[in-house]
Amino acid sequence: MVNSKTRRSAEQRRSRHYNWGSADRVFKELFSSDKFKRYCYARCGRVIKTRVSGGKIRQDSKIENQ
């Protein structure tokens, strides 16, 4: 049985918080499961690198191939 209280607690488990940097860019995204994503930007404003809480780093393919 799903009621409003159960639905509300499920929404709270999946919450996200954002830390903003300069020029209105997201610097860090915090998930309610104690995980995070950190973003690095090029001067033109494009995301070039994303670091996740497990230590994995994802780079933009255009940057890797140059």
C-alpha positions in Angstrom: 0.0 0.0 0.0 1.4 3.4 -1.0 0.2 6.4 0.8 1.3 10.0 0.9 3.7 9.4 3.8 5.5 6.5 2.0 5.7 8.6 -1.2 7.2 11.6 0.7 9.9 9.4 2.4 10.9 8.0 -1.0 11.2 11.6 -2.4 13.5 12.5 0.5 15.7 9.5 -0.1 16.4 10.7 -3.7 17.1 14.4 -2.9 20.0 16.3 -4.5 21.8 19.5 -3.4 23.9 21.7 -5.6 27.0 23.8 -4.9 27.3 26.7 -7.3 30.6 28.2 -8.4 31.5 31.3 -10.4 29.5 32.3 -13.5 26.5 30.3 -12.3 28.1 26.9 -13.0 27.4 23.8 -10.9 30.5 23.0 -9.0 29.3 20.0 -7.0 26.2 17.8 -7.0 25.4 16.0 -3.7 23.1 13.0 -3.6 21.2 11.9 -0.6 23.0 8.5 -0.8 26.3 10.2 0.3 27.6 10.3 -3.2 28.6 13.3 -5.2 29.7 14.5 -8.6 32.2 17.3 -9.1 32.5 19.2 -12.4 35.4 20.9 -14.0 34.9 23.5 -16.8 36.9 24.8 -19.8 37.3 28.6 -20.2 34.5 28.6 -22.8 32.1 27.1 -20.2 31.9 23.5 -21.4 32.2 20.6 -18.9 35.5 18.9 -19.5 35.8 16.6 -16.6 33.4 14.9 -14.1 34.6 13.2 -11.0 32.2 10.9 -9.1 32.5 9.8 -5.5 33.9 6.3 -6.3 37.0 7.9 -7.6 36.1 7.6 -11.3 36.9 10.4 -13.6 35.0 11.0 -16.8 36.5 13.3 -19.4 34.9 14.8 -22.4 35.8 12.8 -25.5 36.6 15.9 -27.5 39.4 16.8 -25.0 40.8 13.3 -24.8 41.2 13.1 -28.6 43.0 16.3 -29.1 
